[in-house]
Amino acid sequence: MTDEQLQEYANQNVRLVVGGRTMTGKLITGFESQIRVKAPYAIQWYDVNPTLGTNEERLAAIPQADAVESIELVDESPREEIEEAAEETQTPG
């Protein structure tokens, strides 16, 4: 991908493939990604901490636009997907 193509997805929830790895989350660009992960792009998602039962922020740096093999918008935010999965795995009682 080019920088211009990737910029179209900035600050949106996406599913992308980088180095054969599929990741889903919010695409962060520009100043924010430079400060947080020292890369021109990053993907942010939330993961359930099984010990605490809380959502924890995760970030993965994307070193350059041409490292992205494919990208698509997703309808549901990753946090909502995780919360739904956590609710489904909880046992009543």
C-alpha positions as CSV (number, residue, x, y, z in Angstrom):
1,M,0.0,0.0,0.0
2,T,1.0,3.6,-0.4
3,D,1.0,6.2,2.4
4,E,-2.0,8.0,0.7
5,Q,-4.0,4.7,0.6
6,L,-3.3,3.9,4.2
7,Q,-4.1,7.5,5.4
8,E,-7.7,6.9,4.1
9,Y,-8.2,4.5,7.0
10,A,-6.7,6.6,9.7
11,N,-8.5,6.6,13.1
12,Q,-10.9,3.9,11.9
13,N,-11.5,0.3,12.9
14,V,-9.8,-1.9,10.4
15,R,-8.6,-5.5,9.8
16,L,-5.2,-5.6,8.2
17,V,-2.5,-8.0,7.2
18,V,1.1,-7.2,7.9
19,G,3.8,-9.9,7.4
20,G,1.2,-12.6,7.1
21,R,-0.3,-11.6,10.5
22,T,-4.0,-10.4,10.6
23,M,-4.7,-7.7,13.2
24,T,-8.0,-5.9,14.0
25,G,-8.1,-2.6,15.7
26,K,-7.9,1.2,15.2
27,L,-5.3,2.5,12.8
28,I,-3.3,5.2,14.4
29,T,-1.2,7.5,12.2
30,G,1.0,10.6,12.3
31,F,2.1,12.3,15.5
32,E,0.2,9.9,17.8
33,S,1.8,6.8,16.4
34,Q,5.3,8.5,16.3
35,I,5.0,9.3,20.0
36,R,3.5,6.0,21.2
37,V,5.4,3.4,19.1
38,K,8.0,5.4,17.2
39,A,6.6,4.3,13.8
40,P,4.6,6.1,11.1
41,Y,1.6,3.8,11.7
42,A,0.3,1.6,14.5
43,I,-2.7,-0.5,15.3
44,Q,-4.5,-0.3,18.6
45,W,-6.7,-3.0,20.1
46,Y,-7.9,-4.2,23.5
47,D,-7.2,-7.6,24.9
48,V,-8.8,-9.2,28.0
49,N,-6.4,-9.8,30.9
50,P,-7.6,-13.2,32.2
51,T,-6.2,-12.6,35.6
52,L,-7.9,-9.3,36.2
53,G,-10.8,-9.7,33.8
54,T,-10.2,-6.2,32.4
55,N,-9.5,-4.9,28.9
56,E,-5.9,-3.8,28.3
57,E,-4.7,-1.6,25.5
58,R,-2.3,-3.2,23.0
59,L,-0.3,-1.4,20.3
60,A,1.6,-2.8,17.4
61,A,3.9,-0.7,15.2
62,I,3.6,-0.7,11.5
63,P,7.0,0.4,10.1
64,Q,5.8,1.6,6.7
65,A,2.7,1.7,4.5
66,D,4.1,-0.9,2.0
67,A,4.3,-3.4,4.8
68,V,0.5,-3.6,4.8
69,E,-0.6,-6.4,2.5
70,S,-4.3,-5.8,2.8
71,I,-6.7,-3.6,4.8
72,E,-10.5,-3.4,5.2
73,L,-12.9,-1.5,7.4
74,V,-14.7,-3.4,10.1
75,D,-18.1,-2.6,11.4
76,E,-17.7,-3.4,15.0
77,S,-15.1,-1.9,17.3
78,P,-12.5,-4.4,18.6
79,R,-13.4,-3.5,22.2
80,E,-17.0,-4.5,21.6
81,E,-15.9,-7.8,20.0
82,I,-13.8,-8.6,23.1
83,E,-16.5,-7.6,25.5
84,E,-19.0,-9.9,23.7
85,A,-16.5,-12.8,23.7
86,A,-15.9,-12.3,27.4
87,E,-19.6,-12.3,28.2
88,E,-20.1,-15.5,26.2
89,T,-17.3,-17.3,28.1
90,Q,-18.5,-16.3,31.6
91,T,-20.4,-18.9,33.5
92,P,-23.5,-17.9,35.5
93,G,-23.4,-18.0,39.3
